[in-house]
Amino acid sequence: MELINSFINLAEDKVYIQSVKEIILAERLKEKTEDFFTIVPGIKGGKQVAAMKGFEYVTTKSAGCGGNGVSPTFPAFSQFWEPKLQEVKISYCYDDFMGKFTQWALNNGYDIKNLEGTELGLFIEDLVAEAMSLDMLRIVLMADEDIAEQDILTDANKVGYYDNIAKGLIPTLQYLKTLPEFADSFVALDKNTGATTVQQSLADDYAVKLFEEVVDTLDFDGDSLLTSNSLAKNYLKWLKRGNGFGIESNKVDTAKGIANLEVDGYPVNPVKSYDRWRKTDFQSGEPLTTHLPHFALFTKKEYLQVGVDDVASLSDLRLEYIGGKEETFWIKGNYMLDFKLVNPYEIKAAI
């Protein structure tokens, strides 16, 4: 019963709960989400988000009295915030919770005969913080409310982890690609079709050619290149091998790696988990194929907006223990979430 008492004490410990909130917030809003997206608190359902393109051709030689006026069309793309409630509900029966707690303690060098509330608190932090962080990134990147109808998931039981919001970044790009208005905003990426073995067989210079085409824009200037990890690794390999194996600088790069990838002076930001999610959740068919294993997007980070009701709600965590016959440990949280690419006129992508 010591585990139960420790759990109940933590649930009532405001200082501990606050520390867990801070850890979750730090995990969620540093590398996993905030490096790629802009967090926008205080969004309201139904609030309009509109982007307008400038127009020209309004000046002509004077025709004197009675000359005709011009009525230029305003190119605009309008959207509305549609935040959906996201719930975290983690539950374990006593035996399962104790088993996982014990295994965690062994993996982290603790004496399992002397486990106390402090170790339990650290276990809960480890259990929840990373999972919630990865979930948020996956949702804003890949979620699609119509995913059940597309038959692209390896396991149909995972629909509930991918239909959280109307459209994340990748489904948004897929939709924009179908609109004639944005045809020039996309470049070909032939390795997103065919069998997985073909999709993953990239020529040594595949990514560098693709990246150069994506960042080659005349109408706008972005600030980063967001990409799948597979393309980033292909580009990294090209950088290290480009001048031959014998060059001393290439030997150093091979041994130590290249910390900050750039193409034409723009930072290359690979989403490392993207490839893992595609491999585990989006492979199907015979021969086996992966749904959209690669992508690249050149734009400004400020246009990739993750809307939440309140930043504080991202880490609002509650611990509950239900005794008696149920004897269940609950870890709960919820927050409102949505994603919008607010200015699709200033993107160039390969998908």
C-alpha positions as CSV (number, residue, x, y, z in Angstrom):
1,M,0.0,0.0,0.0
2,E,3.1,2.3,0.2
3,L,2.9,2.9,-3.5
4,I,-0.8,4.0,-3.2
5,N,-0.1,6.4,-0.3
6,S,2.8,7.9,-2.2
7,F,0.7,8.4,-5.3
8,I,-2.1,10.0,-3.3
9,N,0.3,12.3,-1.6
10,L,1.8,13.4,-4.9
11,A,-1.7,14.1,-6.3
12,E,-2.3,16.5,-3.4
13,D,1.2,18.1,-3.5
14,K,0.8,21.4,-5.3
15,V,4.6,22.0,-5.4
16,Y,5.1,18.6,-7.1
17,I,2.3,19.1,-9.6
18,Q,3.7,22.5,-10.5
19,S,7.2,21.1,-11.1
20,V,5.7,18.4,-13.4
21,K,3.8,21.1,-15.3
22,E,7.0,23.0,-15.8
23,I,8.9,19.8,-17.0
24,I,6.1,18.9,-19.4
25,L,6.0,22.5,-20.8
26,A,9.8,22.5,-21.2
27,E,9.7,19.2,-23.0
28,R,6.8,20.1,-25.2
29,L,7.8,23.6,-26.2
30,K,11.5,23.4,-26.8
31,E,12.8,20.9,-29.3
32,K,9.8,18.9,-30.2
33,T,7.3,21.6,-31.2
34,E,8.4,25.2,-30.7
35,D,11.5,24.8,-32.9
36,F,9.3,24.0,-35.9
37,F,6.1,25.9,-35.2
38,T,4.9,29.1,-33.6
39,I,2.7,28.7,-30.5
40,V,-0.3,31.0,-30.5
41,P,-2.3,31.1,-27.2
42,G,-5.8,32.4,-26.7
43,I,-7.3,31.2,-30.0
44,K,-11.1,31.1,-30.3
45,G,-13.2,28.8,-32.5
46,G,-14.6,30.6,-35.5
47,K,-12.0,33.4,-35.5
48,Q,-10.8,34.1,-39.0
49,V,-7.3,33.8,-40.3
50,A,-6.8,35.3,-43.7
51,A,-3.8,35.9,-45.9
52,M,-3.8,38.4,-48.8
53,K,-1.5,38.7,-51.8
54,G,-0.6,42.1,-53.1
55,F,-1.9,43.1,-56.5
56,E,-0.5,45.3,-59.3
57,Y,-1.3,46.6,-62.7
58,V,-3.4,49.5,-61.6
59,T,-1.6,52.3,-63.4
60,T,-2.3,53.3,-67.0
61,K,-1.8,56.2,-69.2
62,S,-4.5,58.8,-68.7
63,A,-7.4,58.5,-71.2
64,G,-8.6,62.0,-70.3
65,C,-12.2,62.6,-69.1
66,G,-14.4,59.6,-68.9
67,G,-11.6,57.0,-68.7
68,N,-12.5,53.6,-67.3
69,G,-11.5,52.6,-63.8
70,V,-10.0,49.2,-62.8
71,S,-11.2,46.8,-60.1
72,P,-8.3,44.5,-59.2
73,T,-9.1,41.2,-57.6
74,F,-7.9,40.7,-54.1
75,P,-6.1,37.3,-54.0
76,A,-6.9,36.0,-50.5
77,F,-7.0,32.7,-48.6
78,S,-9.3,32.5,-45.6
79,Q,-9.4,30.0,-42.8
80,F,-11.0,29.8,-39.4
81,W,-9.6,28.4,-36.1
82,E,-11.3,25.1,-35.2
83,P,-9.7,24.1,-31.9
84,K,-10.5,20.6,-30.7
85,L,-10.2,19.3,-27.1
86,Q,-7.3,16.9,-26.7
87,E,-7.4,14.5,-23.7
88,V,-4.6,12.6,-21.9
89,K,-6.0,9.7,-20.0
90,I,-3.4,7.3,-18.8
91,S,-4.6,4.5,-16.5
92,Y,-3.0,1.4,-14.9
93,C,-4.2,-1.2,-12.5
94,Y,-2.1,-1.6,-9.4
95,D,-0.1,-4.6,-10.7
96,D,0.7,-3.0,-14.0
97,F,1.7,0.3,-12.5
98,M,3.9,-1.3,-9.9
99,G,5.5,-3.4,-12.6
100,K,6.3,-0.5,-14.8
101,F,7.5,1.6,-11.8
102,T,9.8,-1.2,-10.7
103,Q,11.2,-1.7,-14.2
104,W,11.8,2.1,-14.5
105,A,13.6,2.0,-11.1
106,L,15.9,-0.8,-12.2
107,N,16.7,0.9,-15.5
108,N,17.6,4.1,-13.6
109,G,19.8,2.4,-10.9
110,Y,17.4,2.7,-7.9
111,D,17.2,0.2,-5.1
112,I,13.7,-1.3,-5.7
113,K,13.5,-2.3,-2.0
114,N,13.7,1.4,-0.9
115,L,11.5,3.2,-3.5
116,E,9.7,6.2,-2.1
117,G,7.6,9.1,-3.1
118,T,10.6,11.0,-4.7
119,E,11.3,8.1,-7.1
120,L,7.6,7.8,-7.9
121,G,7.5,11.5,-8.8
122,L,10.4,11.2,-11.1
123,F,8.8,8.1,-12.7
124,I,5.6,10.0,-13.5
125,E,7.6,12.8,-15.0
126,D,9.4,10.5,-17.3
127,L,6.2,8.6,-18.1
128,V,4.2,11.6,-19.1
129,A,6.5,14.5,-20.3
130,E,8.0,12.9,-23.4
131,A,4.8,11.1,-24.4
132,M,2.8,14.4,-24.3
133,S,5.5,16.2,-26.1
134,L,5.7,13.7,-29.0
135,D,1.9,13.5,-29.2
136,M,1.6,17.2,-29.7
137,L,4.2,17.3,-32.5
138,R,2.6,14.3,-34.2
139,I,-0.9,15.9,-34.1
140,V,0.1,19.3,-35.5
141,L,2.3,17.7,-38.2
142,M,0.2,14.7,-39.4
143,A,-3.4,14.7,-38.0
144,D,-6.3,14.7,-40.4
145,E,-9.9,14.4,-39.3
146,D,-10.7,12.4,-42.4
147,I,-7.9,9.9,-42.0
148,A,-10.2,6.9,-41.4
149,E,-11.6,7.2,-44.9
150,Q,-8.1,7.2,-46.6
151,D,-7.0,3.7,-45.7
152,I,-3.4,4.7,-45.2
153,L,-2.8,3.6,-41.6
154,T,-1.0,0.3,-40.9
155,D,-3.4,-0.3,-38.0
156,A,-6.9,1.1,-38.2
157,N,-7.1,1.2,-34.4
158,K,-4.7,4.1,-34.4
159,V,-7.2,6.4,-36.1
160,G,-7.9,8.1,-32.7
161,Y,-4.3,9.3,-32.6
162,Y,-4.4,10.9,-36.0
163,D,-7.9,12.5,-36.3
164,N,-7.5,15.0,-33.5
165,I,-7.8,18.2,-35.5
166,A,-9.0,19.2,-39.0
167,K,-5.6,19.1,-40.7
168,G,-2.1,19.2,-39.5
169,L,0.8,20.5,-41.6
170,I,1.3,17.6,-44.0
171,P,-2.5,17.2,-44.9
172,T,-2.7,20.9,-45.3
173,L,0.1,20.8,-47.9
174,Q,-1.6,17.9,-49.6
175,Y,-4.8,20.0,-49.9
176,L,-3.0,23.1,-51.1
177,K,-1.3,21.0,-53.8
178,T,-4.7,20.2,-55.3
179,L,-5.6,23.8,-55.8
180,P,-4.5,25.4,-59.2
181,E,-3.8,28.7,-57.4
182,F,-0.9,27.1,-55.6
183,A,0.5,24.9,-58.4
184,D,3.7,26.8,-58.6
185,S,4.3,26.4,-54.9
186,F,5.1,22.7,-55.2
187,V,8.0,20.8,-56.8
188,A,8.1,17.1,-57.8
189,L,9.1,14.5,-55.3
190,D,9.0,11.2,-57.1
191,K,10.2,9.1,-54.2
192,N,6.9,9.4,-52.4
193,T,5.4,6.8,-54.7
194,G,6.1,3.1,-55.3
195,A,7.3,0.4,-53.0
196,T,9.1,1.3,-49.8
197,T,12.4,-0.2,-51.1
198,V,12.2,2.2,-54.0
199,Q,11.1,5.1,-51.9
200,Q,14.1,4.7,-49.6
201,S,16.6,4.3,-52.5
202,L,17.8,7.8,-52.8
203,A,20.6,8.9,-55.2
204,D,23.6,10.5,-53.4
205,D,22.6,14.0,-54.7
206,Y,18.8,13.5,-54.5
207,A,18.2,15.8,-51.4
208,V,20.6,18.6,-52.4
209,K,18.9,18.9,-55.8
210,L,15.5,18.9,-54.2
211,F,16.5,21.4,-51.5
212,E,18.0,23.8,-54.0
213,E,14.8,23.7,-56.0
214,V,12.6,24.2,-52.9
215,V,14.5,27.3,-51.6
216,D,14.9,28.8,-55.1
217,T,12.0,31.3,-54.8
218,L,11.5,34.8,-56.3
219,D,8.3,35.9,-54.7
220,F,9.2,35.6,-51.0
221,D,12.0,34.9,-48.6
222,G,11.7,32.1,-46.0
223,D,13.7,31.5,-42.9
224,S,14.0,27.7,-42.6
225,L,13.7,24.5,-44.5
226,L,11.6,21.9,-42.6
227,T,12.1,18.4,-43.8
228,S,11.9,14.6,-43.1
229,N,14.9,13.1,-41.5
230,S,15.6,10.8,-44.5
231,L,16.2,13.7,-46.8
232,A,18.3,15.6,-44.2
233,K,20.5,12.5,-43.8
234,N,20.8,12.1,-47.6
235,Y,21.9,15.8,-47.8
236,L,24.3,15.4,-44.9
237,K,25.9,12.4,-46.6
238,W,26.3,14.4,-49.8
239,L,28.0,17.2,-47.9
240,K,30.5,14.8,-46.3
241,R,31.3,13.0,-49.5
242,G,30.9,15.8,-52.1
243,N,34.6,16.6,-52.4
244,G,35.9,13.0,-52.1
245,F,36.8,10.7,-49.2
246,G,40.4,11.9,-49.0
247,I,39.8,15.5,-48.2
248,E,40.8,16.2,-44.6
249,S,37.8,18.4,-43.8
250,N,35.5,15.6,-45.0
251,K,37.2,13.2,-42.7
252,V,36.5,15.5,-39.8
253,D,32.9,15.9,-40.8
254,T,32.5,12.2,-41.0
255,A,34.0,11.6,-37.6
256,K,32.3,14.5,-35.8
257,G,29.2,15.1,-37.9
258,I,27.9,18.5,-39.0
259,A,26.0,20.2,-36.2
260,N,24.0,22.8,-38.2
261,L,22.9,21.9,-41.7
262,E,22.2,24.7,-44.1
263,V,21.4,25.0,-47.8
264,D,21.9,28.4,-49.5
265,G,22.3,29.9,-46.0
266,Y,19.0,28.7,-44.7
267,P,18.9,26.3,-41.8
268,V,17.7,22.7,-42.5
269,N,15.4,21.5,-39.7
270,P,14.7,17.7,-39.9
271,V,11.7,16.4,-38.0
272,K,13.4,13.2,-36.7
273,S,10.2,11.5,-35.5
274,Y,8.5,12.0,-38.8
275,D,10.3,9.1,-40.4
276,R,9.6,6.8,-37.4
277,W,5.9,7.5,-37.5
278,R,5.7,6.9,-41.2
279,K,7.5,3.6,-40.8
280,T,5.4,2.3,-37.8
281,D,2.0,3.8,-38.7
282,F,1.8,4.4,-42.4
283,Q,3.1,1.2,-44.1
284,S,0.7,-1.1,-45.9
285,G,0.0,-3.0,-49.2
286,E,1.9,-5.6,-51.2
287,P,4.6,-4.8,-52.1
288,L,4.9,-2.7,-48.9
289,T,4.7,1.0,-49.5
290,T,5.0,4.0,-47.1
291,H,2.6,6.9,-47.3
292,L,4.5,10.1,-47.9
293,P,7.9,9.1,-46.4
294,H,9.6,12.3,-47.5
295,F,8.7,16.0,-47.4
296,A,10.4,19.4,-47.6
297,L,8.9,22.8,-46.9
298,F,10.5,26.3,-47.2
299,T,8.6,29.1,-45.5
300,K,8.7,31.3,-42.4
301,K,8.2,29.7,-39.0
302,E,5.7,32.5,-38.1
303,Y,3.3,31.1,-40.7
304,L,3.2,27.6,-39.1
305,Q,0.9,28.4,-36.2
306,V,-0.2,26.0,-33.4
307,G,-3.2,27.5,-31.7
308,V,-4.0,26.6,-28.1
309,D,-6.5,28.0,-25.6
310,D,-3.9,28.8,-23.0
311,V,-0.2,27.8,-22.7
312,A,-0.8,26.9,-19.1
313,S,-3.4,24.3,-20.2
314,L,-0.7,22.4,-22.1
315,S,0.7,21.2,-18.8
316,D,-2.4,21.0,-16.7
317,L,-1.9,17.6,-15.1
318,R,-4.1,15.7,-12.6
319,L,-3.3,12.5,-10.6
320,E,-6.2,10.4,-9.4
321,Y,-6.4,7.1,-7.5
322,I,-9.5,5.0,-7.5
323,G,-9.5,2.4,-4.7
324,G,-11.7,-0.6,-3.9
325,K,-12.2,-3.2,-6.6
326,E,-11.0,-0.9,-9.4
327,E,-7.7,0.0,-7.7
328,T,-6.6,2.2,-10.7
329,F,-4.0,4.9,-11.1
330,W,-5.0,7.8,-13.4
331,I,-2.9,10.5,-14.9
332,K,-5.1,13.1,-16.8
333,G,-4.8,16.3,-18.7
334,N,-6.5,18.2,-21.5
335,Y,-6.1,21.3,-23.7
336,M,-7.5,22.8,-26.9
337,L,-5.4,22.5,-30.1
338,D,-5.5,23.4,-33.8
339,F,-3.0,24.1,-36.6
340,K,-3.0,26.6,-39.4
341,L,-0.6,27.5,-42.2
342,V,-1.7,31.1,-42.1
343,N,0.1,32.3,-45.3
344,P,0.1,29.7,-48.0
345,Y,1.2,32.3,-50.5
346,E,4.7,32.2,-49.1
347,I,5.6,28.5,-49.2
348,K,7.4,26.2,-51.5
349,A,7.2,22.5,-50.8
350,A,7.9,19.0,-52.0
351,I,5.5,16.3,-50.9
